[in-house]
């Protein structure tokens, strides 16, 4: 049993962390418990049925109990707790894994599982990546993380308005990126120019669906439509678009993965794609050659690839 007993980052980071651990569990016949994800499981019924604490303890429990267990694990079984140190001293084995430093675990050829203790393991860290196992079990992971019917119906109802063409979902990331990753906070002018470039080069009508953590966005272009929803709904709408683009972010990358849609990552504010530039999702995608070593390490640190 592997217990993820800390929350890091936001929804996209947590989904990728959970998914990689589930891929590892499928590959090695180990159960994975993530109590900190309990408040999201109603949106993923297949996950709720198969991989949460219900399976571990054998009956359907309330989310409040899962949250209490998350608090318990977080307080008493982190890497510096007396409980862990005493347990390891008495048993003579390790019960804990913390990924620090982070960078080495983002390389596709690196096997992060080599440092996972066998048996019961409490995990802390921003990211855990096993790209080969993830690719091998990608279809199963997509199935596990399918959205619930209510969320899917809401996303499809919104997109039904745009018939007779293709939809391009655009993730305009602002919010925490203003301080955490200002190099990826692009101006409205950039997004307008990118939209105009795609419109002028496409051979079919395009409708652009904007999701963002910023409320005041109005590009005043006929084919641009803003969707306002929760982060889960934004993710579902993005995943159902024909094409998906955004700055380096696990949020839009997850939408491309779970929707199995062509994706374009805007590595900087100088790239204006055509539809030919979009590529089917690859978990460990190649970074552009013009990025500096520091920029590549930043991308890896954020858990984006």
Buried (B, 14 or more C-beta within 10 A) or exposed (E): EBBBBBBBBBBBBBBBBBBBBBBBBBBEEBEBBBBBBBEBBBBBBBBBEEBBBBEBEEEEBEBEEBBBBBEEBBEEBBBEBEEBEEBBEEEEEBBBBEBEEBBEBBBBEBBBBEEBBEEBBBBBBBBBBBBBBBBBBBEBBBEBBBBBEEBBEBBEEBBEEBEEEBBBBBBBBBEEBEEEBEEBBBEEEBBBBBBEBBBEBBEEEBBBBBBBBEEEBEBEEEBBBBBEBEBBBBBBBBBBBBBBBBBBBBBBBBBBBBBEBBBBBBBBBEBBBEBEBBEEBBBBBEBEEEBEEEBBBBBBBBBBB
